[in-house]
Amino acid sequence: MPILNWIGKDAVVNHDKDVPFRLLKKNKSKSVGDSENLIIEGDNLEALKALLPHYQNKIKCIYIDPPYNTGNEKWVYNDNVNSPKIKKWLGKVVGKPDEDLTRHDKWLCMMYPRLKLLKQLLKNNGVIFISIDDSEQHNLRQIMDEVFEPENFVANIIWQKKHTSSNDAKFVSDNHDFIITYAKKIEYLELNLLKRTEKNLKIYSNPDNDPRGIWTSSPLQVKTPNDEYIYEITVPSGRKINPPKGRSWAFKKQRYLELVKDNQIYFGEKGNNVPRFKRFLVNVRSGIIPKTMWLRDEVGDNQEAVTGLKRILPTEPFPSPKPVRLLDQIIKIGSNKNDIILDSFAGSGTTAQAVLELNKEDGGNRKFILVELEPEICKNVTSERVKKVIKGYEDVSGIGGGFQYAVLDKKLFNADGQINPECTFEELASYLYFTETKTILDIKKINKTLLDTHNETQIHLMFEGVGKNNLDRKFLTALDKNKDKIIYADKCTLDDLTLEKYKTVFKQIPYEVKEF
């Protein structure tokens, strides 16, 4: 498989592993109600890493709308990568092509580690949708092939973002964006069908009063000719018809005669037309397979998005929001009623609004996780929009729901490699259990020091305060001698034979608390 290379790639290929693990701190004053929905303020690279112990392999549908890197966005590369090539980029605004010859390299360096973490968060049957335009579409496809693997490519959807021509365009008016779609594991992916609309149903009728109900018809010829499928047909009017040159009928003659007898072939009102095959609505799938062309009439456009956001936040302008109907279609295709949807480039919060509205529409219990880098945008646009959708605005009634507002808090490890003293038992327990088992800890299952049992091995954590976390004989003999155990503690006063006798592996805090 061809591999894309760029300046700084060697420094970011494994950067996701170097990102420090930070805890999430919830802000009750900015939250609404008691909900599992989450809005995170902070850098999405660190936020995605912080989500891993709680959501690895849990997210069904991801939608992201990253910077398109057009040269006009003025985004900042701010990842803390310890590389001379990248250090000179840090904190600098990415400029226009004639100002910044490495802007594509910076964009790729920014995207690559985030895509790796997003993949870890996806369920095996999960799907990711990424909005992009021509500026980076070709590069994105190549790194998606590298991170997600080519066989997991699903589609490159074209979205009609506007209908008017840009008269100031240099050569050709740009009227569409792309939505690149990949599965985590294509063999497990099942996308939902779209609901049939009145427009879709207009093609069905019942001109011959068939008792099986309404139907539509399709041509009886196929493109690939086959001698067994080439024969003369006599229609009810007596006219004789052969398939067009270079084609054949879709059925052998015997099967065709059976279909005629069963009234599944239609020859027109006067029985003189070229035969067509009848497809009854009751026999077709319950919905429509999504197409790769999404028109503005079906899913909205940029103007609809701007107008809709202004109704909710009239005094908070936001560049290039996405329409709710676009996200509604993505969520309907990519998730079911109880799934989690993640948007780590949240912007104006369209994804959350689409989730809430869809839940109200079909009685679902989908949950959203949003991440927004800029504090002012997160506070005044992202969360404020979601809050108004929940509680109501102007003459629009609130649709209910809630969310927890969180910020990136302290790092688990301090500069000396020690466990942060402000870290709680539950926070450290979640982290340790995840690094030990690569599964999510259910906090409700914790019983004193026992976090849970994984693959018949008990995972214990002694973390009650400085000087109190000593694995000694009194503690160990109180446990089940016949159970395999991993025990995290500050120190151990037992010899190896005793640990072996009690089927115990001791791991010392903080030295054997591994980062992931």
BELPE-V639890 format. One record per run of one state. SS is the DSSP state (@ for helix, = for strand, . for the rest). FROM is the first residue (numbers start at 1). TO is the last residue. If there is no record, write none. Layout:
BEGIN
ss->SS from->FROM to->TO
ss->SS from->FROM to->TO
END
This chain:
BEGIN
ss->. from->1 to->8
ss->@ from->9 to->12
ss->. from->13 to->14
ss->@ from->15 to->18
ss->. from->19 to->21
ss->= from->22 to->32
ss->. from->33 to->37
ss->= from->38 to->41
ss->. from->42 to->43
ss->@ from->44 to->55
ss->. from->56 to->58
ss->= from->59 to->64
ss->. from->65 to->75
ss->= from->76 to->77
ss->. from->78 to->83
ss->@ from->84 to->87
ss->. from->88 to->91
ss->= from->92 to->93
ss->. from->94 to->102
ss->@ from->103 to->121
ss->= from->122 to->132
ss->. from->133 to->136
ss->@ from->137 to->148
ss->. from->149 to->149
ss->@ from->150 to->152
ss->= from->153 to->160
ss->. from->161 to->175
ss->= from->176 to->183
ss->. from->184 to->185
ss->@ from->186 to->188
ss->. from->189 to->193
ss->= from->194 to->194
ss->. from->195 to->197
ss->@ from->198 to->201
ss->. from->202 to->204
ss->= from->205 to->205
ss->. from->206 to->214
ss->= from->215 to->219
ss->. from->220 to->220
ss->= from->221 to->222
ss->. from->223 to->226
ss->@ from->227 to->229
ss->. from->230 to->232
ss->= from->233 to->234
ss->. from->235 to->239
ss->= from->240 to->241
ss->. from->242 to->247
ss->= from->248 to->249
ss->. from->250 to->252
ss->@ from->253 to->261
ss->. from->262 to->264
ss->= from->265 to->266
ss->. from->267 to->275
ss->= from->276 to->280
ss->@ from->281 to->283
ss->. from->284 to->287
ss->= from->288 to->288
ss->. from->289 to->292
ss->= from->293 to->294
ss->. from->295 to->295
ss->@ from->296 to->299
ss->. from->300 to->301
ss->@ from->302 to->312
ss->. from->313 to->323
ss->@ from->324 to->334
ss->. from->335 to->339
ss->= from->340 to->343
ss->. from->344 to->349
ss->@ from->350 to->362
ss->. from->363 to->366
ss->= from->367 to->372
ss->. from->373 to->374
ss->@ from->375 to->391
ss->= from->392 to->393
ss->. from->394 to->395
ss->= from->396 to->397
ss->. from->398 to->402
ss->= from->403 to->411
ss->. from->412 to->412
ss->= from->413 to->413
ss->. from->414 to->418
ss->= from->419 to->419
ss->. from->420 to->424
ss->@ from->425 to->437
ss->. from->438 to->442
ss->@ from->443 to->445
ss->. from->446 to->446
ss->= from->447 to->447
ss->. from->448 to->449
ss->= from->450 to->454
ss->. from->455 to->456
ss->= from->457 to->461
ss->. from->462 to->469
ss->= from->470 to->471
ss->. from->472 to->472
ss->@ from->473 to->477
ss->. from->478 to->483
ss->= from->484 to->489
ss->. from->490 to->490
ss->= from->491 to->492
ss->. from->493 to->495
ss->@ from->496 to->501
ss->. from->502 to->503
ss->= from->504 to->508
ss->. from->509 to->516
END
